[in-house]
Amino acid sequence: MVSVFDGMGRICTMAFGAGVTYLAAGKPARVVPSKFREAPVEIEDDDGRMVLIIAPTWWVRRDLVPEIARGDRIEPGNGKTYTVITDRPNGSPASDATLICELERIFP
């Protein structure tokens, strides 16, 4: 089904994102256009309340990482590696809607 929101995730990623290396368990690494943030961010929860996330976050289109799972890793290009702790949809019904993944840094 076509939605007025279709395409917005793609536009936002192209305008504000960069290539992040995604390492899904058991699959080869690939670069995915997305946004990485180390600073705290506020997002709206399922009940419409604003929630502060203090963990690093990765904003990625769900159609680019349909297999995403807890424990997958990313390398955003800052010399650090992070593991996915949780992923949540941003509430958009679009097919290219963004997932917001909470991350934890992996120390060597």
N, C-alpha and C positions, 0 to 999 in steps of 0.2 A: 504494500500500500504506500502510495506517495504522500509525503507530509510536507507542510510548508517549512519544516525544519531540516529536511534532507539537504545535505550539502554544507550546512553551517559548520559542522565539525571539521570538514575538509578545509574550508576557508580559514577558520581560526588556526588550525594546525599549520597551514602554509604561511599565514601571516606572522604568527608568534612562536612557532615551534622550531625545533632543530632535530638533527638526527641523533637518536639514542640507540645504542646497541642493546638488543633484547636477546636474552639467553633463556629460552624455554627449556624445561627439563627434557633431555633426550633428543633435542633438535639442534640443528646448526644455528649459530648466531646470525642475526640479521639486524640491519639498521632500520629503525622505524621513525618516521616523522612524528614528533610529540613534544610535550613540554615537561621539563623537570624543574622542581622548586625545592630548595633546601629550607627556605624561610617558612614560618607558620602561615597558613592560609585559612580563611573562613569559607565554609561551604554550607549549603542548606541541606538539612537531613530530610528523611522521609516524611516527617511531620511539619515541615516548613520552618523549623527553627534553625538559627545559625549556630554552627558548631566550629570551634577552633581546632584545627589539626596542627599539632606541633611537630609531627614526624615529617621527614622529607616526602614529597608527593610527586607522582608521575601522572600526567594527564595525556591519555592516548585514546585514539579512536578504537572503539570495540571491534570494528570490522577488520582492523589491522592485527589484532591479537586475540582471535576468538578462543584460543586454547589457554589463555592466561590462567595461572594457578598460583596458589600460595607456594613460596619457595623458588619461583622463577627469579632470574636475576636481570639487572640492567646495569649498563655502564654509560653514564651520561656524558662522558668526555672530560670530567674534572679530575680524573685519576683515581676515582673511588668506585667501589662496586656496592650495589644495594640489592636486597632481596625483597620480593613482594610479600607483604604481610596480609593485606586485605585489598579487595577491589570493589568499588561501588559505582553504579551508574550515576550520571549527573542529573537524571530525571527527564532528559529529552527523549521523545518517542522516535526520533530520527534513526534511520538505519546506520548512520555514521556518527552516532552520539558518542560522547567522550566518557571514558571510564576514569575515575580518580583512584589511583592506587596509593595506599600508604606503604612506605618503605622503611627498611631498617638497614643501616650501613653494615657491611661485612668487613671485618678487620682481618688482614692477612695473618 
